[in-house]
Amino acid sequence: MERTLNIVVQAVLYLVVGLALASAIGTAILKYPFLLAPIRSNSMYPLLQRGDAAIVYPVDGSEVALGDIVIFRPRGGSLGGQAAVIHRVVSGNNEEGFITRGDANERTDQETGAAAVKPEDIQAKPLMMGGKPLRLRLLGYPSLWLEHYQQSPYALPSALGVVFVLLAGSELSGRGKRSRKARATPAYVIYPAAGLAIGLILAAAQLAGSSFLILNYEVSEAGRGVMAGSAVGIMQKGDVLERDLVEVGGKGFLPMVVTVTSDDKQFNFNKALLLTSSGASEKLTVTVRAEQPGEYNSRIYVGMFLPVLPPGLIYWLACLNYWLALAVVSLLPGLPLCLWPLLDGRLRRQAARDGRKFIYRLANRFVP
């Protein structure tokens, strides 16, 4: 009974941690709340508190009704600089925009200087039960930590330090017991798990600093024009146009390798590869050379990578595929831990013995 209870507790713990990591990484990739929305303030108290994680699902902003709690992307004003805000719709409509307010706030967001919320700004809604949003206490902090990573030089080293402390504590505890009873989680499982955890932390941190931009434009032989939602518009063949992309800077504990890549051959970047330094910032721009007529929906990857490999090698990987570069750079620091059970004779023999026992029990169960 006790063993079953321990297994259930461990399964629930792994599920919760996995959900938090998946949400944090998914949110960093998609740039909108994925599965869970972290609560950044107490403006919706007592329904939601800072550090909570609301369970959310994507919605069509045009189908929002008055009284709904929504997650939206602010257009500046008093809410500018926030990735997403979760407030209640108190008035407005699809045409003129919605008026929103936190339940704990005395004034609406628009009264404090925020712009009206358009349907296209609304990204998701929290899952409701009994008139209250479903939330998970404290699980919003991983996403909040990722957002804070670029401003805190100690966040990433601290997270990696926690992983190493847990790993060392588990190993020393197991060795100190010296009992014949096998540990619930053997070391040959702990080491690879710790290596993968480090990889996930590094991947999430790098994703939080990276930018994924889409540039819509058209090259025409007939002439120039404007295009809705495009910073470039319709260019005439032979035109050359420069536009700002993003500004990057070294605010973290380590200098970062920045790569700027795209599959569009008509793009030229002022800096495709650079190494940031603490306190300095660089403005990245793209020059579009209209050479081939057609409509384009081109993606630009501004990758932010830890310098675990030579910058030139990271850039070469990013040119092949951004996600390949991210995987290699993220997994490389934890690779020794993943491979340690194969290199350490004691762990290798223990894994072999446990493997044979597992196969023997499996064979006895299914083979008469």
Secondary structure by P-SEA (a helix, b strand, c coil): caaaaaaaaaaaaaaaaaaaaaaaaaaaaacccccbbbbcccccccccccccccbbbbbccccccccbbbbbbbcccccccccbbbbbbcccccccbbbbbccccccccccccccccccccccccccccccccccccccaaaaaaaaaccccccaaaaaaaaaaaaaaaaaaaaaaacccccccccaaaaaaaaaaaaaaaaaaaaaaabbbbbbbbbbbccccccccccccccccccbbbbbbcbbbbccccbbbbbbbbcccccccccccbbbbcccbbbbbbbbbbcccccccbbbbbbbbbcccccaaaaaaaaaacaaaaaaaaaacccccccccccccaaaaaaaaaaaaaaaaaaaaaccc
